[in-house]
């Protein structure tokens, strides 16, 4: 059934009964791999290399016209039909509902988890991504430092919001580890491992965030996810 999807021409499935993950271990990519590792759903991962502009190939665009990772192709979607899906937040919700894990069934807790998932999707991830560009990548060559200062200030504000939420809590939302945690921790990790910005953003002052991040990263699924799919 997967043969009908052009993306499989560039990234053939070894086992067509498994979920196909097209990704790279960036913060957004790690969300999907961490979720798949946590749920235990059978899958195989395919590297979408930014170095060779894989995300702009006709095969990848046939699945995700927005040319972003991650994307998945589930051969056993609703009613048994294959389901192509992109956007990391949508993938997290879909996999949570498919597996029955990491998204509470209690309406109040479910709403809280989705609230913090949307907080990450709409603010935390995009703002930290912009900060990272201006601080660590191409934007650092720009003489006008106002863009960097704008995103640095917003990153600090959002970290304070997260730190306050985690005061006295083991998880971002609800009573257990959830897709809200999975959505957020890869972006906090990126401040340390990807942007080398821990000192600039004064991460040591956010004690609740540091405690929570350590617990999230100690999970076996998280430790595996940060290297899925392996970079060449």
Buried (B, 14 or more C-beta within 10 A) or exposed (E): EBEEBBBBEBBEBEEBEBBBBBBBBBBBBBBBBBBBBBBEBEBBBBBBEEEEEBBEBEBBBBBBEEBBBBBBBBBBBEEEEBBBBBBBBEBBBBBBEBBEBBBBEEEEBBEBBBEBBEBBBEBBBBBBBBBBBBBBEEBEEEEEEEBBEBBBEBBBEBBEEBBEBBEEEEBBBBEEBBBBBBBBBBBBBBBBEBBEBBEBBEBEEBEBBBEBBEBBBEBEBBEBBBEBBEEE
